[in-house]
Amino acid sequence: MTEDTELSLLAKQLGIPYLKVLPDAELIGPLIANLPYAFAKKHLLIPLDETPQQLTVAFANPLNLQAIDELRLMLDKEICPVVAPSHHIQTLIDRCYHQKKEASAQFLTTLEEAPGQHSQEDSDDIYDLLDTDDEAPVIRLLNMILSEAISQGASDIHFEPQENDLKVRYRIDGVLQTRQFPMREYHVQLLTRIKVLAKMDIAEHRLPQDGRMKLKMGGRELDFRVSTVPIAHGERIVLRILDKENVILGLDQLGMLPSMLDAFSRLISLPEGIILVTGPTGSGKTTTLYSALWEVYDEQNNIMTVEDPVEYKIEGISQIAVHPKIGLSFATGLRHVLRQDPDVVMIGEIRDSETAEIAIQAALTGHLVLSTLHTNDAPSAIPRLMDMGIEPYLLSSTIVGVLAQRLVRRICPHCRERYVPTEAELEQIGLKSSQLNGGILYHGIGCEACFFSGYKGRHGIYELLPISSELQSLIVQRPSSSQLKKQALKEGFTTLKTHGAHLVRTGVTTLAEVLRVAQKAEIEISHKKGSSRG
């Protein structure tokens, strides 16, 4: 008998309603103000409606009379129980308590009234960020900052000591936004707490340190990469949030143009060759590689990776983490991977000539190799590998395609507004007003939902350079990136800016966003025109 059936029968026997669907978190958020998270989580209950005399509460177990009595005493209201499935209640608890806005900012006021408290306690347990009622104030502040950043979709949290205070910034949709200014005296306490959780040396303040920590937030487990560096006013800390729930795998989820998606799918289905994904840090290269691996995975393939670090574990794929301190580099790991009879190999990054040479040999011996490279655009990848000392004839015979990408912020759907751009604005991105629908574009004016930035979420822009026979012949002649791009354009190459212009025209992002992330690549190419590699 399923839980739904059991609860439905129990509710019928008790003569109380049974709810299969619960209200949205936004509708019941105000009702949890006086209800501790720990209590709601322990007893699996959530309030749904309130009158001056009565509170309607959803229970997973309506026979929990002790919880009903405690609620009655705690809130001084009559409790009207209803029954709902436990997984629905747990999900609603997580959402409601995650969405407490500006909790950390409000809590700073409490801290200022009671300074000087310090905690260095350690624990091997993965504790819940939301369960903070009995913790020391500084621990509660850190938990609130972390949970607030996660709920707002931040990818990184920066703790930056200033001369008189501590600045806390969240990187949301690729842009840093200042959120808190805890008093300077709490910097050491917050730093110590983070170091304890990341199992770092709390006595070392002169050298940079790296660590990892794992925490829970309601029903979710999250990994954090922690980095500290000493600066003029103390130690600066950056936490990278690795949230598996935010990783959406699948090539069709990346946002490529249909023709480009078809071409890239054909490339990753090849039995051998090298496919490179290029772009700056934070442009989504790892997600693209994981999505490609996800696409080619089946029981008949042996897929192995060498990464630094392994950010997200993928079921069925063997992933190796680089560990330079013990001599496990990309090159060393790749050598050993090739002895494991792989069909597809993913290298986190080609950083040096040794790794590049082994990748070339792997492709020549019948392996499909996927990797990343730091270049501004797709055509620049070939000259970059030549600069590492790789012979052009080897690149010509092994590289099958290069994908360059960036992430642009999406216009916030809650404050999206029309406007009429000038011809000068459109000229920057290669558009004309006649190409627009009604001569209008869109931008966000800023609202609470997007924290007054005008943007919410991100979308990829891409350029794919499949290596045709003409490009293979050109590569042997040691071309510059501008020469490669000129030939690619003849073959129908779509640049980052062209894809970005399409997203601007269709109202996904703004002209300013595309220029922010794609204009540098165009400038770099123009500076290199006329140069050659001999």
VEXBAKOL-210866 format. One record per residue (C-alpha): residue number from 1; x, y, z. Coordinates in Angstrom, 1 decimal. Layout:
BEGIN
[NUM [X Y Z]]
...
//
This chain:
BEGIN
[1 [0.0 0.0 0.0]]
[2 [1.4 3.4 -1.0]]
[3 [1.9 6.3 1.4]]
[4 [-0.8 8.3 -0.4]]
[5 [-3.3 5.4 0.0]]
[6 [-2.5 5.0 3.7]]
[7 [-2.7 8.7 4.5]]
[8 [-6.0 9.0 2.5]]
[9 [-7.6 6.2 4.5]]
[10 [-6.2 7.6 7.8]]
[11 [-7.6 11.0 7.1]]
[12 [-11.0 9.5 6.2]]
[13 [-11.0 7.6 9.6]]
[14 [-10.1 10.8 11.5]]
[15 [-12.5 12.9 9.6]]
[16 [-10.0 15.5 8.5]]
[17 [-9.0 16.7 5.0]]
[18 [-6.3 15.0 2.9]]
[19 [-4.4 17.3 0.6]]
[20 [-2.5 15.8 -2.3]]
[21 [-1.3 19.2 -3.5]]
[22 [0.0 21.9 -1.1]]
[23 [0.1 25.7 -1.7]]
[24 [3.2 27.5 -3.2]]
[25 [5.9 28.5 -0.7]]
[26 [5.4 32.2 -1.5]]
[27 [1.8 32.0 -0.2]]
[28 [2.6 30.5 3.2]]
[29 [6.1 32.1 3.8]]
[30 [4.7 34.6 6.4]]
[31 [3.2 31.8 8.5]]
[32 [6.5 30.3 9.5]]
[33 [7.9 33.5 11.1]]
[34 [7.3 32.1 14.7]]
[35 [7.8 28.4 13.9]]
[36 [11.4 27.2 14.3]]
[37 [12.8 25.2 11.4]]
[38 [14.1 22.4 13.7]]
[39 [10.5 21.9 15.0]]
[40 [8.9 21.8 11.6]]
[41 [11.6 19.4 10.3]]
[42 [11.5 17.1 13.3]]
[43 [7.7 16.7 13.2]]
[44 [7.2 17.0 9.4]]
[45 [4.6 19.8 9.6]]
[46 [4.0 23.1 7.8]]
[47 [1.3 25.8 8.5]]
[48 [-1.0 26.4 5.5]]
[49 [-3.6 29.1 6.6]]
[50 [-4.2 31.3 9.6]]
[51 [-7.1 33.2 11.2]]
[52 [-6.9 35.2 14.5]]
[53 [-8.0 32.1 16.5]]
[54 [-6.9 29.2 14.4]]
[55 [-3.9 27.8 12.4]]
[56 [-4.4 25.1 9.7]]
[57 [-1.3 22.8 9.7]]
[58 [-0.4 20.0 7.3]]
[59 [1.0 16.9 9.1]]
[60 [2.6 13.8 7.7]]
[61 [1.5 12.1 10.9]]
[62 [-1.8 13.5 12.2]]
[63 [-1.6 11.1 15.2]]
[64 [1.3 13.1 16.6]]
[65 [-0.7 14.6 19.4]]
[66 [2.4 15.8 21.2]]
[67 [3.4 18.1 18.3]]
[68 [-0.2 19.4 18.1]]
[69 [-0.1 20.3 21.8]]
[70 [3.3 21.9 21.6]]
[71 [2.2 24.0 18.6]]
[72 [-0.9 25.1 20.4]]
[73 [1.2 26.3 23.4]]
[74 [3.9 27.8 21.2]]
[75 [1.6 29.9 19.0]]
[76 [-1.3 30.3 21.3]]
[77 [-3.8 29.3 18.6]]
[78 [-6.2 26.4 18.1]]
[79 [-4.6 23.9 15.7]]
[80 [-6.7 22.5 12.8]]
[81 [-4.8 19.5 11.4]]
[82 [-4.9 18.3 7.8]]
[83 [-3.0 15.4 6.2]]
[84 [-0.4 15.6 3.4]]
[85 [2.3 13.3 2.0]]
[86 [5.6 13.5 3.9]]
[87 [7.7 14.3 0.7]]
[88 [5.5 17.2 -0.2]]
[89 [5.7 18.6 3.3]]
[90 [9.5 18.2 3.4]]
[91 [9.9 20.0 0.0]]
[92 [7.7 22.8 1.2]]
[93 [9.7 23.2 4.4]]
[94 [12.9 23.4 2.5]]
[95 [11.5 26.0 0.1]]
[96 [9.9 28.2 2.7]]
[97 [12.9 28.3 5.0]]
[98 [15.3 28.9 2.1]]
[99 [13.3 31.9 1.0]]
[100 [13.7 33.9 4.1]]
[101 [15.0 37.1 2.5]]
[102 [17.8 39.2 4.0]]
[103 [17.9 37.0 7.1]]
[104 [21.7 37.5 7.5]]
[105 [21.4 41.3 7.2]]
[106 [18.7 41.3 9.9]]
[107 [20.8 39.1 12.1]]
[108 [23.8 41.5 12.0]]
[109 [21.8 43.9 14.2]]
[110 [21.6 41.1 16.9]]
[111 [25.4 40.5 16.6]]
[112 [26.2 44.2 17.1]]
[113 [24.4 44.1 20.4]]
[114 [26.5 41.1 21.6]]
[115 [30.0 41.3 20.1]]
[116 [33.0 39.2 21.1]]
[117 [31.5 35.7 21.1]]
[118 [33.8 33.1 19.6]]
[119 [33.4 29.5 18.5]]
[120 [36.0 27.1 17.1]]
[121 [34.1 23.9 17.6]]
[122 [34.7 21.1 15.1]]
[123 [32.5 18.3 13.9]]
[124 [32.7 15.5 11.4]]
[125 [28.9 15.5 10.9]]
[126 [27.3 17.1 7.9]]
[127 [24.9 19.5 9.6]]
[128 [22.0 21.5 8.3]]
[129 [22.5 25.2 7.5]]
[130 [18.8 25.9 8.3]]
[131 [18.9 24.2 11.7]]
[132 [20.6 27.1 13.7]]
[133 [18.4 27.8 16.6]]
[134 [20.8 26.6 19.3]]
[135 [24.1 27.6 17.7]]
[136 [26.4 30.4 18.7]]
[137 [25.7 33.8 17.0]]
[138 [28.7 33.8 14.7]]
[139 [27.8 30.3 13.5]]
[140 [24.2 31.3 12.9]]
[141 [25.4 34.3 10.9]]
[142 [27.7 32.2 8.7]]
[143 [24.9 29.7 8.2]]
[144 [22.5 32.4 7.2]]
[145 [25.0 33.9 4.8]]
[146 [25.5 30.5 3.1]]
[147 [21.9 29.6 2.9]]
[148 [21.0 33.1 1.6]]
[149 [23.6 32.9 -1.1]]
[150 [22.4 29.4 -2.1]]
[151 [18.7 30.4 -2.2]]
[152 [19.6 33.4 -4.4]]
[153 [21.5 31.2 -6.9]]
[154 [25.0 32.4 -6.1]]
[155 [28.0 30.4 -7.5]]
[156 [30.6 32.0 -5.2]]
[157 [30.7 33.8 -1.9]]
[158 [33.5 36.3 -1.3]]
[159 [34.5 37.4 2.2]]
[160 [36.8 40.5 1.7]]
[161 [38.4 42.2 4.8]]
[162 [38.5 46.0 4.5]]
[163 [40.2 48.4 6.8]]
[164 [37.2 48.9 9.0]]
[165 [34.8 46.1 8.2]]
[166 [34.2 42.9 6.2]]
[167 [32.6 43.0 2.8]]
[168 [30.5 39.9 1.8]]
[169 [29.7 39.6 -1.9]]
[170 [27.8 36.9 -3.9]]
[171 [28.5 36.1 -7.5]]
[172 [25.0 35.8 -9.1]]
[173 [24.7 35.1 -12.8]]
[174 [28.4 35.7 -13.2]]
[175 [28.4 39.2 -11.6]]
[176 [29.5 40.1 -8.0]]
[177 [26.9 41.8 -5.9]]
[178 [27.6 43.2 -2.4]]
[179 [25.3 41.9 0.2]]
[180 [26.6 42.3 3.8]]
[181 [29.0 44.3 5.9]]
[182 [29.6 42.4 9.2]]
[183 [31.7 44.4 11.6]]
[184 [35.5 44.0 11.3]]
[185 [35.8 42.2 14.7]]
[186 [33.7 39.3 13.3]]
[187 [36.1 38.6 10.4]]
[188 [38.4 36.4 12.5]]
[189 [35.5 34.4 13.9]]
[190 [33.9 33.8 10.5]]
[191 [37.3 32.9 9.0]]
[192 [38.0 30.4 11.8]]
[193 [34.6 28.8 11.4]]
[194 [35.0 28.4 7.7]]
[195 [38.5 26.9 8.2]]
[196 [37.2 24.5 10.8]]
[197 [34.5 23.3 8.4]]
[198 [36.9 23.0 5.5]]
[199 [39.5 21.1 7.8]]
[200 [42.1 23.7 7.2]]
[201 [44.9 25.0 9.5]]
[202 [43.2 27.6 11.7]]
[203 [46.6 28.8 13.0]]
[204 [48.1 29.5 9.6]]
[205 [47.4 33.1 8.4]]
[206 [50.5 33.8 6.3]]
[207 [50.1 31.3 3.5]]
[208 [47.2 30.6 1.0]]
[209 [45.2 27.5 1.8]]
[210 [42.7 25.3 -0.2]]
[211 [40.0 23.1 1.3]]
[212 [36.6 21.6 0.8]]
[213 [33.5 21.2 3.0]]
[214 [30.1 19.5 2.7]]
[215 [27.0 20.9 4.2]]
[216 [23.2 20.2 4.1]]
[217 [20.5 22.7 3.4]]
[218 [17.2 21.0 4.2]]
[219 [17.1 17.9 2.0]]
[220 [20.0 19.0 -0.3]]
[221 [23.7 18.2 0.2]]
[222 [26.1 20.8 -1.1]]
[223 [29.9 20.8 -1.7]]
[224 [32.0 24.0 -1.2]]
[225 [35.5 24.6 -2.5]]
[226 [37.3 27.0 -0.1]]
[227 [40.3 29.2 -0.9]]
[228 [42.0 31.6 1.5]]
[229 [44.8 34.1 0.6]]
[230 [46.5 36.7 3.0]]
[231 [46.0 40.3 1.9]]
[232 [46.7 43.7 3.5]]
[233 [43.8 43.7 6.0]]
[234 [43.6 39.9 6.8]]
[235 [42.7 36.8 5.0]]
[236 [40.4 36.9 1.9]]
[237 [38.1 33.8 1.5]]
[238 [36.2 32.6 -1.5]]
[239 [33.7 29.8 -1.4]]
[240 [32.7 28.1 -4.6]]
[241 [29.3 26.5 -4.3]]
[242 [28.9 23.2 -6.1]]
[243 [25.2 22.4 -6.1]]
[244 [24.3 19.3 -8.0]]
[245 [20.7 20.4 -8.3]]
[246 [21.8 23.4 -10.4]]
[247 [23.6 21.3 -12.9]]
[248 [21.4 20.4 -15.9]]
[249 [23.0 17.9 -18.1]]
[250 [22.0 17.4 -21.8]]
[251 [23.1 19.0 -25.0]]
[252 [19.6 20.2 -25.7]]
[253 [19.6 22.2 -22.4]]
[254 [22.7 24.2 -23.3]]
[255 [20.9 26.7 -25.6]]
[256 [22.9 26.1 -28.9]]
[257 [21.3 27.1 -32.2]]
[258 [19.7 24.0 -33.8]]
[259 [22.1 23.8 -36.7]]
[260 [25.1 24.1 -34.2]]
[261 [23.6 21.4 -31.9]]
[262 [23.3 19.0 -34.8]]
[263 [26.9 19.6 -35.9]]
[264 [28.2 19.2 -32.3]]
[265 [26.2 16.0 -31.8]]
[266 [27.8 14.6 -34.9]]
[267 [31.3 15.5 -33.7]]
[268 [30.9 13.8 -30.3]]
[269 [29.6 10.7 -32.0]]
[270 [32.9 10.2 -33.9]]
[271 [35.0 7.2 -32.8]]
[272 [38.3 9.2 -32.6]]
[273 [39.7 12.8 -32.6]]
[274 [40.0 15.7 -30.3]]
[275 [37.1 18.1 -29.5]]
[276 [38.1 21.3 -27.6]]
[277 [35.8 23.6 -25.6]]
[278 [37.3 27.1 -25.0]]
[279 [36.4 30.1 -23.0]]
[280 [37.3 32.0 -19.8]]
[281 [36.8 30.6 -16.3]]
[282 [33.1 30.5 -15.4]]
[283 [31.9 30.3 -18.9]]
[284 [30.2 26.8 -18.5]]
[285 [32.9 24.7 -20.2]]
[286 [32.7 21.9 -17.6]]
[287 [28.9 21.7 -17.9]]
[288 [29.2 21.4 -21.7]]
[289 [31.8 18.6 -21.4]]
[290 [29.7 16.7 -18.9]]
[291 [26.6 17.1 -21.1]]
[292 [28.6 15.7 -24.0]]
[293 [29.7 12.7 -21.9]]
[294 [26.1 12.2 -20.8]]
[295 [25.1 12.1 -24.4]]
[296 [27.6 9.5 -25.5]]
[297 [27.4 7.3 -22.4]]
[298 [26.1 3.8 -22.7]]
[299 [27.0 0.4 -21.3]]
[300 [29.2 -0.4 -24.3]]
[301 [31.5 2.6 -23.8]]
[302 [34.3 2.9 -21.3]]
[303 [34.4 6.7 -20.4]]
[304 [37.1 8.1 -18.1]]
[305 [38.0 11.6 -17.0]]
[306 [41.0 13.4 -15.5]]
[307 [39.8 16.5 -13.7]]
[308 [41.0 19.2 -11.3]]
[309 [38.9 18.8 -9.2]]
[310 [36.0 16.4 -9.9]]
[311 [33.2 18.9 -9.4]]
[312 [30.2 16.7 -10.0]]
[313 [30.2 12.9 -9.9]]
[314 [28.4 11.3 -12.9]]
[315 [27.0 7.8 -12.5]]
[316 [28.7 5.2 -14.7]]
[317 [31.7 7.3 -15.6]]
[318 [35.2 6.8 -14.0]]
[319 [36.5 10.2 -12.8]]
[320 [40.0 10.8 -11.6]]
[321 [41.0 13.9 -9.5]]
[322 [44.4 15.5 -10.2]]
[323 [46.6 15.6 -7.1]]
[324 [49.9 17.5 -8.0]]
[325 [51.3 17.1 -4.4]]
[326 [51.6 13.3 -4.9]]
[327 [52.7 13.6 -8.5]]
[328 [49.2 12.9 -10.1]]
[329 [49.1 15.6 -12.8]]
[330 [46.9 15.8 -15.9]]
[331 [49.7 14.2 -18.0]]
[332 [50.4 11.4 -15.5]]
[333 [46.7 10.7 -15.0]]
[334 [46.1 10.6 -18.7]]
[335 [48.9 8.2 -19.3]]
[336 [47.4 5.7 -16.8]]
[337 [43.8 6.3 -18.1]]
[338 [45.0 5.2 -21.6]]
[339 [46.1 1.8 -20.1]]
[340 [42.5 1.3 -18.9]]
[341 [41.1 0.7 -22.4]]
[342 [38.9 3.8 -22.6]]
[343 [36.7 4.7 -25.6]]
[344 [36.1 8.3 -24.6]]
[345 [38.5 10.4 -22.5]]
[346 [37.8 13.8 -20.9]]
[347 [40.7 15.9 -19.8]]
[348 [39.7 18.8 -17.5]]
[349 [42.2 21.2 -19.2]]
[350 [45.1 21.1 -21.6]]
[351 [47.6 23.3 -19.7]]
[352 [51.0 22.3 -21.1]]
[353 [52.7 20.7 -24.0]]
[354 [53.1 17.3 -22.2]]
[355 [49.3 16.9 -21.7]]
[356 [48.7 18.2 -25.3]]
[357 [51.1 15.6 -26.8]]
[358 [49.5 12.7 -24.9]]
[359 [46.0 13.9 -26.0]]
[360 [47.3 13.9 -29.6]]
[361 [48.7 10.4 -29.2]]
[362 [45.4 9.2 -27.7]]
[363 [43.4 10.6 -30.7]]
[364 [45.8 9.0 -33.1]]
[365 [45.4 5.6 -31.5]]
[366 [41.6 5.6 -31.8]]
[367 [40.2 7.5 -28.8]]
[368 [37.7 10.3 -28.7]]
[369 [39.3 13.0 -26.5]]
[370 [37.3 16.0 -25.0]]
[371 [39.1 18.8 -23.2]]
[372 [39.1 22.5 -22.5]]
[373 [41.6 25.3 -23.4]]
[374 [41.8 28.9 -22.3]]
[375 [41.4 31.0 -25.5]]
[376 [39.1 33.9 -26.4]]
[377 [37.5 32.2 -29.4]]
[378 [37.4 29.0 -31.4]]
[379 [39.9 29.8 -34.1]]
[380 [42.5 30.9 -31.5]]
[381 [42.7 27.3 -30.1]]
[382 [44.8 26.0 -33.0]]
[383 [47.6 28.7 -32.8]]
[384 [47.5 28.3 -29.0]]
[385 [48.4 24.6 -29.3]]
[386 [51.1 25.4 -31.9]]
[387 [52.6 27.9 -29.3]]
[388 [52.8 24.8 -26.9]]
[389 [55.0 23.2 -29.5]]
[390 [52.6 20.8 -31.2]]
[391 [53.3 20.2 -34.8]]
[392 [50.7 21.6 -37.2]]
[393 [50.4 18.3 -39.1]]
[394 [49.4 16.5 -35.9]]
[395 [46.8 19.1 -35.1]]
[396 [45.5 18.9 -38.7]]
[397 [44.9 15.1 -38.4]]
[398 [43.5 15.0 -34.8]]
[399 [41.4 18.1 -34.0]]
[400 [37.9 17.5 -35.3]]
[401 [36.2 20.6 -33.8]]
[402 [36.5 23.5 -31.4]]
[403 [33.6 25.0 -29.5]]
[404 [33.9 28.4 -27.9]]
[405 [31.3 29.7 -25.4]]
[406 [30.3 32.4 -23.0]]
[407 [27.4 32.9 -20.6]]
[408 [25.1 35.9 -20.9]]
[409 [22.6 37.0 -18.3]]
[410 [18.9 36.6 -19.2]]
[411 [16.5 39.5 -19.0]]
[412 [14.4 39.2 -15.8]]
[413 [10.9 38.1 -16.8]]
[414 [9.3 40.1 -13.9]]
[415 [10.6 43.5 -15.0]]
[416 [11.1 43.0 -18.7]]
[417 [10.4 46.2 -20.6]]
[418 [10.4 47.3 -24.3]]
[419 [12.5 50.1 -25.6]]
[420 [13.6 51.5 -29.0]]
[421 [17.3 51.2 -29.6]]
[422 [19.3 53.7 -31.6]]
[423 [21.1 52.7 -34.9]]
[424 [24.4 53.4 -33.2]]
[425 [23.6 50.8 -30.5]]
[426 [22.5 48.2 -33.0]]
[427 [25.6 48.8 -35.1]]
[428 [27.9 47.6 -32.3]]
[429 [26.4 44.1 -32.6]]
[430 [25.8 44.1 -36.3]]
[431 [22.0 44.5 -36.3]]
[432 [19.7 46.9 -38.1]]
[433 [16.3 48.1 -36.9]]
[434 [14.7 46.5 -39.9]]
[435 [15.8 43.1 -38.5]]
[436 [13.9 43.7 -35.3]]
[437 [10.3 42.8 -34.6]]
[438 [8.6 46.2 -34.6]]
[439 [12.0 47.9 -34.2]]
[440 [12.1 47.2 -30.5]]
[441 [14.4 45.4 -28.0]]
[442 [14.0 44.5 -24.4]]
[443 [15.8 45.2 -21.1]]
[444 [15.1 44.7 -17.4]]
[445 [14.4 47.8 -15.3]]
[446 [15.2 46.0 -12.0]]
[447 [12.9 44.5 -9.3]]
[448 [13.0 42.5 -6.1]]
[449 [13.0 39.2 -8.0]]
[450 [16.3 40.0 -9.7]]
[451 [17.8 42.0 -6.8]]
[452 [17.4 45.2 -9.0]]
[453 [19.9 44.0 -11.5]]
[454 [17.5 43.6 -14.4]]
[455 [18.7 40.0 -15.1]]
[456 [17.8 36.6 -13.8]]
[457 [19.4 33.3 -14.9]]
[458 [21.9 32.8 -17.7]]
[459 [22.0 31.5 -21.3]]
[460 [25.0 30.2 -23.3]]
[461 [26.3 31.8 -26.5]]
[462 [28.4 29.6 -28.7]]
[463 [30.6 29.4 -31.8]]
[464 [31.5 26.0 -33.3]]
[465 [34.4 25.4 -35.6]]
[466 [34.2 22.0 -37.3]]
[467 [37.6 21.2 -38.9]]
[468 [36.8 20.8 -42.6]]
[469 [39.3 19.5 -45.2]]
[470 [40.0 23.1 -46.3]]
[471 [40.8 24.0 -42.7]]
[472 [43.0 20.9 -42.3]]
[473 [45.0 22.1 -45.3]]
[474 [45.3 25.6 -43.9]]
[475 [46.4 24.4 -40.4]]
[476 [49.5 22.7 -41.9]]
[477 [50.6 26.2 -43.1]]
[478 [50.7 27.5 -39.5]]
[479 [47.9 30.1 -40.0]]
[480 [47.0 32.9 -37.6]]
[481 [43.6 32.9 -35.8]]
[482 [42.3 35.6 -38.1]]
[483 [43.3 33.5 -41.2]]
[484 [41.4 30.5 -39.7]]
[485 [38.4 32.7 -38.9]]
[486 [38.3 34.1 -42.5]]
[487 [38.2 30.6 -43.9]]
[488 [35.6 29.5 -41.4]]
[489 [33.3 32.4 -42.2]]
[490 [33.4 31.3 -45.9]]
[491 [32.1 27.9 -44.7]]
[492 [29.2 29.5 -42.7]]
[493 [30.9 29.9 -39.3]]
[494 [28.6 31.5 -36.7]]
[495 [30.6 33.8 -34.2]]
[496 [29.8 34.4 -30.6]]
[497 [28.6 37.9 -31.4]]
[498 [26.3 36.6 -34.1]]
[499 [24.7 34.1 -31.7]]
[500 [24.5 36.8 -29.1]]
[501 [22.7 39.1 -31.6]]
[502 [20.1 36.4 -32.2]]
[503 [19.4 36.3 -28.5]]
[504 [19.2 40.1 -28.3]]
[505 [16.7 40.1 -31.3]]
[506 [14.6 37.4 -29.7]]
[507 [14.4 39.2 -26.3]]
[508 [16.5 36.7 -24.3]]
[509 [19.3 39.1 -23.3]]
[510 [20.5 42.6 -23.8]]
[511 [22.8 44.2 -26.3]]
[512 [25.1 45.3 -23.4]]
[513 [25.4 41.8 -22.1]]
[514 [26.5 40.4 -25.4]]
[515 [29.1 43.1 -25.8]]
[516 [30.3 42.5 -22.2]]
[517 [31.2 38.9 -22.8]]
[518 [31.8 38.6 -26.6]]
[519 [33.4 41.9 -27.6]]
[520 [36.8 41.0 -26.2]]
[521 [37.1 38.0 -28.6]]
[522 [36.3 40.3 -31.5]]
[523 [38.9 42.8 -30.4]]
[524 [41.5 40.2 -30.0]]
[525 [41.0 38.8 -33.5]]
[526 [41.1 42.3 -35.0]]
[527 [44.4 43.0 -33.2]]
[528 [45.9 39.9 -34.7]]
[529 [44.9 40.6 -38.3]]
[530 [47.8 40.6 -40.6]]
[531 [50.1 38.6 -38.3]]
[532 [51.3 35.2 -39.2]]
[533 [53.2 32.3 -37.6]]
[534 [56.2 31.2 -39.5]]
//
